[in-house]
Amino acid sequence: MTVPNAFKLISKTKIEALDIDVLHYRHQDTGMIHYHLACDYDENALMIGFATQPMSSRGEAHVLEHVVLCGSEKYPVRDPFFSMIKRSLQTFMNAMTAADWTVYPFATQNVNDFFNLLSVYADACFFPNIHELDFAQEGIRIEMNDEGKPEYHGIVFNEMKGAMSGEIDQLYYALTPHVFPTTTYHYNSGGDPKHIIELTHEDLVKFHQVHYHPSNAIIMSFGNIKAEDIQAHLCEHVLSRFDDIERPKMGKKFTSVTERRLTKPVQVFDTYAADDDKKQMTHHVLSWLLPTINDPRQRLALRLVEGVLIEHSGSPLRAYLESYVHATAPSPLLGLDDSHYEMVFYAGVRGSDVEYADDIEKGILDLLEQVVQQGVDADMIETVLHQIELDQRHIGGDGMPYGLTLILEAFSTVIHGGNPLDVWQIDGHLAWLRQQAKNPDFIPSLIKEHLLDNPHRVRLTLSPDKQKAQRLLADEQVALDELSKTMTDHDRMTIEQKSQQLRQRQAMIDDVDVLPKVGLDDIPNDISFIDANKKAIVLDGKTRTLYEYHAGTNGLYYYQVVMDLGERADEILNDPLLPIYLALLSEVGTTKHDARAFQAVQAACSSGVTARISQRTDTVNKDKMSSYFVVATRALNRKLEAIELVNQVLDESIFSEVDRIRELLQQKQGSWQSRLAGSGHAYAMQTASQNFSRLAKIEYAFSGLPALSALKAFMAQEGEGKWAVLSERLAALHDRIVSLPKDVIVVCEPEMADVLTSTISRTLHTQPRSQRVSRDLLVFDDLSQIVNGNNSQDIAWLISTNVYHNAAAYAATTAGDEDAPALMVLAPFLRNGYLHAAIREKGGAYGGGASFDGNAAAFKFYSYRDPNCQETFAHFLASIDWLIDHEHDESQLQEAIMGIIAGMDKPGSPAGEAVKSCFAQLHGRDRVYQQALRAKILAVTIDDLKRVACRYLKDKPHTKATLAPLEKEQVVEQLGFLVKKLTD
């Protein structure tokens, strides 16, 4: 049904740089806003968003995000969101809750699929069932345990227990209530576990009624589907029902409000749950509340201030924080946060002690005063302006679809009443900024106004408390014990009845055929693969290979130097310092520049230089690998000097600035440790599968938790002699690597190809170096025992967390084996059919599933933010029996296959697609290989799944691993795990 003139076109703007027309519409009756980014992209994307402004930390916005996706009027299925993942060729589906908005984005390359997803998402958002039992499952409920005592359960409750055990989350949520004393940002929109238990089903229904009205909604879409077609669907299926009869046409539109300003700075002391409370574990952070984001020029000016102060290690504030003697690293909260209605600027350190709070505050303020007095160098300003332009021109889309990336970049501006064009089209604002920056007082006056003279400043000192996690658990238990004392027999009976009703609901077999779907016939026959224009290039008289790709890169070029480790692979990959070397290269100095000066050199002409190892297990031999050392950068077309920059990193890097290396490793240790709680399932899987291929052993030993433990031990060692040995070892490793033959990858616009080739040929050197002899560094060299050993014992790593991350791994096979396609399909089949319901819905974990890893030659099970341990491992085993012992529907198989193919077909950015294809070819997975693999995946049968399950999984030896709370040491020991601690 098309409703003529239902949406009024407010404006239409062409963004030449992106080749996009931005159309801005408003629905006449309800006020719903629709921004459509019309362009010639097949990957269409859409996002439904709402301003959600909770005034508590009960998590209503977050729980509602979960529950609206648990069934709606048109689609009364318990989990249509998860079901659509299986019935769709989506390239992205998710839902996200921010501090004051909630969004429901999706993307797909199939037009029918787009409207299927729009139908499900729109009905879920505007007409959800919000069933009380779904609230109990997703949010919070009380159940009686085997001893007849009450316990809290719920997916969001457990998710936030895991999230709030992360160090950075604790830091952020300890600070924001003081920066924002009265507005919605005062609260934790995700929910604080101790307050989530206060949330009721009635609260949730009311929150939806108020916030999820079309008047408070913003639709943003992208791609080659017409805006009118999207609007016709919305009018027919959603907006026509808001008719002042069934539902009011106009609802409340939430608008952002400014915070009440502090009249003088405040100082706050708090603690965070940590695995230890030794010295040098305290955070000190200063935060300033700034103006709103709606003045694009002021926002850009403050971005310039941020860049001048902290853009790179040579910037004055970052340099001060990195070298501050009473701390180990700058704070993870550093710089300008413009994601809220009012911006915030952060500056501080981690790895300090409580007694230095005054000193670090004075030091930061003195540094800012010094910048104001001395002014800012014109070259520094130009470098930051260059970085802003570079970021603006870079087309993303490798982690998230390009269209959704653009939409999300602007959504925070739109939801707060701003103009998204100010985000997508900044050339005019940049020109204004360049003009303003010519005034030597421009930046100093901004620093003085918004930082030095701004009384709305909060200083937080957050110190570690290794007993805090246990106290939180104890407090929770006290509340439950008090509740238990007041419960009547009728209360207990009611809880048991509701628990039984939930179990019955979870066991229901839904008629998922009410949901729309695409089928295997909708899958394209051919893979997406970009073949390089392979050219010979002469480097120092030697003929090497240039892999050239032409793409629309919006005025940038992407440059990578690639070195096949070849015969040197064993000695290089078996060096435990390789991951440290990769982290330090391009962060240290050169023969011409010290480390901080070299950061300024990089920022002036490029995005910076990165170094990595690209490696894959051989397709047929699990103990053989292909490995490449890669140095990469991207730059504006006019900045050809970035090519010379890469050469400086390779030819002139030195590892003798010990103080700088110490700073960098302190930063690496701190950030690594703080990320554990958020990536626990990945580390658990890595631990469990460590023995099944050579690559798996190397990655676990040198990049996994043993490596973090070794780094901590190294940093804690007394004496300065260790730094000289480390310097020698890094320099020797560098000499071995840069002596390797070099090939080149270039992704650029066609007209840039010849000049880039000529510049590379003149600049890139291939001369081998003499090899140095270096001394042992036992704390790291001991890691080699893991690579050379075969420890098959189950391992539990204890970390600061409130939940488990579990994994089990079985020896499988390599990616080229005939069984690999069936193992690939088996993973989503087990997840869809058994693991999701058992581990997430019934078990309360945030997530769980399985995967086949050809690099590790392993089949893995995992759970994420899981309140259970032993029960989850039992479910891993039960899923195998479920597969083998039951008959299964062909539609389940098709859903698993579609999920695999959708993942394979997910497009990346123009440059990302080219680089991905190049390395696939280098690793022996070329177009022919991938096309054949696709055909084999499409041909997998249920009998194949049962066959490989019997061959590799059923009653077969396997290894278990868990990242467990520190307080659960006895529990995991009793379960037979070998307990390890990062402080061992």
C-alpha positions, 0 to 999 in steps of 0.5 A: 500500500502506497500512501501518497505524500505520507512522507514529506521531503524536507531536503535533498543533498548531494555528497560528491565525495561519497557519490551519495544523495542524502534525502531527508523525510518526515512522516506527516502524521507521526513525525517519524524521521527518515534519512535515506542515503541513495547510492549505487550499492547492492548492499542495502542497509537500514537502521531503526533507532529511538532516543531512550533516556533511562533515569535509573541503572535498572537496565530497562533500555538494554533489557527492552532491546533484548525482549522486543526481539523475542516475538511480535504481533505478526511474528509470534515466535519466541526468538524471531531475531535468531531465527532470521539469522538462520533464514536470511542472507544478511551481512549484518544483524544486531541491536545495540543500546547506547547511553541514550539511544537504542538501534536495530540495524541490518544489511543484506545484498538481497532485495527480498531479504531486505524487506523480509528483515525490515518486516521483522524488525519493524514489527518487533520494534513497534508491536512487540509482545513483551511477554512476561516470560521473555522478560524473565529469560532475557532480563531478570528472574528468581529461581529456587535452587536444588536446596530450595534457596532463591537465586537470580537468573537472566541473560542481561543480568549475567551479561552485565555481570561480565561487562561490569567485571571489566576494568575499563567499564568499571572506570567509566561507570565510576566516573560518569555519575559525577560528570553527569549528576542529573541527566540520563548519562548519570546511569548505566543504560546497560544495567548495573547487576545490583539494580537490574534485580529491581526491574519489573515487567511492568516497568519494561512495558511502560518504557516501551510505550513511551519510547518506542513510538514513531514520533520518537523514531529515526529511520536511516537507510542506505543503498540502491533501494528507493526511499519510496519503497521503504516508506510504502512498507512502513506506512502499510505495516506500521504507521497506518496503525497509529491512527488516533483510534488504535494508537495515538498518532503523535507520541512523545519525542525525547530531546536531550537536555544539558547538564547542570554545571559544576561551579568548582572541580570535584575529586572522587575516590573509588575502587574497582574489582581486580585480580590483585591490589599491588602497587601501580594499579590505580587510575587517575582520570580528569574529565571536563564537560564540554558544549553540545555536539550540535555546533559542527564547527565547535565540535571540529575545533575541539577535535583539533584541540584533541589532536594537538594534545594527544594525536600521537606519542609526540603530542605534548599531553600524550607524551607527558602521560606516557612518560609520567614516572608514577604511572605505567600508561595513559588512561584508556579514557583519553581524549574527546568523547563526542558520542553523548549530547554534551562532549567530554574530554578525558586525560589521565593515567593508569598503573599509578598509586593513590598518593599521586592523585594531586601530582598528576592533576597538577601535572596535566593542568601545568602542561595545558597551561604551558601549551597555552603560553607557548602556542602550537606549532603550525606543523602540528596543526597541519598534521592533525588537519591531515589526519582528520581529512584522512579519516574522512576519506577512508571508506570502511566496511571491513568490520561493519557494512559501509552503509551502516558505518556511515549511518552510525557515524551520524546517528548520535548527531541526528538523535540529539537534534543535529544535522547528519550532513555535518558528519558526512560532508565536512569540507566546508567546516574543514576549510573554516577550521583551517582559516581559524587555525592560522590565528596563533591564539585560536587553539590556546584560547580553546584550551583555556576556555574549555579546559583550564577555565572550565569549573566542570571538572571531575578527578577520579582516583580508582584503586584496585580492590581484590576483595570487591568482587567477592563482596559484590557476590556476598552482598547479592547473597545477603539480599537473597538470604533476606528475601528467602526469610520473607518468602512464604510457601505461596511465594515459593510455589509461585516462583516454581510455577513461573520457572516451570512455565518458562521451561515449558515456553523454552521447550516449545517448538515454534512455527518459524514458517510464519517468518519470511525467508530466503532459500538456497536458490537465492544464493549467488553461484559465484564467489566474490574474488578480486584478481590482482594485476600482477606486475614485475617490479625491480627493487635494487636490481632484483625482480619482485612482484607487485600485486596491483588493484584498482578501486574507488578509494576516495583519494587514498592509496593503500600500500603493503610490503609483504615478505614470505618467511619461507625457509626462515619461518621456523626461526622467526615464528619460534621466537617468543618475542615476535608479537612484542616486536610487531607491537613495537615496530613503528612505535620506536625510533629510527636512526634519524628520529627519536621515537616521539619525533618519528610518530609526528613524521608518520602522522604528517604523511600517513595513517601510521605504519602497522606490522603483522604476521599473516599466517594460515595452516596449510590446507592439507598438513596441520603442522605446516604453515604459510607465513608472511610478514606485512608492513602497511599504511594508507595515505592521501594520493598527494602524500607519496612520502608515505612510501618512503616512510615504510622504507624508514621503518624497515631500514632504519628502526632501532631498538635502543631507546629503552625508556620508550620500550618500557613505556610501550610494554607497560601500556601493552600489559595494561590494555591486554589485561583490561581486555580479558573479560571482554574476550574471554571466550576467545582465550578459552578456545585458544587454550583448549585447542593449543595442541591440535596444530603447529599454528595453534601452539605458537599462537597460544604460547606467544600471543595467548595468556602464557605470553601475558603472564610472561610479560607481567613477570618480565616487567616485574623483574628487578634490575636494568640489565634485562632491557639491554638483552631485550634490545639486542634480541629485538634488533636481531629479530628485526635484521632477520625479518627485513633481510627477507625478499619483498613483494608489494600490494597496492590498492589505488585509483587507476590514475595513481598506479604508474606514479606509485609503482615508480615511487616504490621501485625507487624507494623500497630496498631489499638489501640483506643484513648481517645476522647478530648473535643475541642472548637468552631472555628466559622469562620469554624463552620458557614459552618455547616449551609450550610450543615444543610440548604437548600438554593436554590437561584441562586448564582454568585461567583465573581472572577478574570476572564474575562469570565463566568463559568456557571452551572444549576442543576436539582434534579435527582436520585441515581446511582442505580435507574433504570433511572440512565443509561438513565440519563448517556446516556442523558448527552452526547446525549445533548452535542453531538446533541445540546450543543456543537454547541450552546455553543462552535461553535456558542456561542464561549465558550471553552466548554460546556455540561452536566453530570449525577452525581449519588453522587450529585443525580443531572443532571448538565449543564455547560459551561467553559470559556464562554463569555456569561451568560444569553444566555447559560442558555437559551441554557441549557433549549433549549437543553431539548426542542430539545430532546423532540420535535424532532425525533432523529437518532439511530446513535446519540444514539449509539454515546452517548452510545459508549462515556459512555462505552469508559469512563468506559473501559478506563484502568489505571495503574496496581496499579490504576486499582487494587485500583479502583476496590477495592474501587468500591467494598467497595462502593457497586459497585462490578463486578456484579453491574457494569456488570449489569449497562453496560447491562442497558446502552447498552439497553437505547433507545431514548424513555428512554431519552425523558422519563427521560428528561420529568421526571427530566428536562422539566419545573422542578425547577433547580438551577443556578450558575456562576463564573463571572468576578468581573466587571459583578456584576450588570449584574448577579444581574439583572439576579437574582443571589445572589452575593457572593465574596470570600472577603465577 
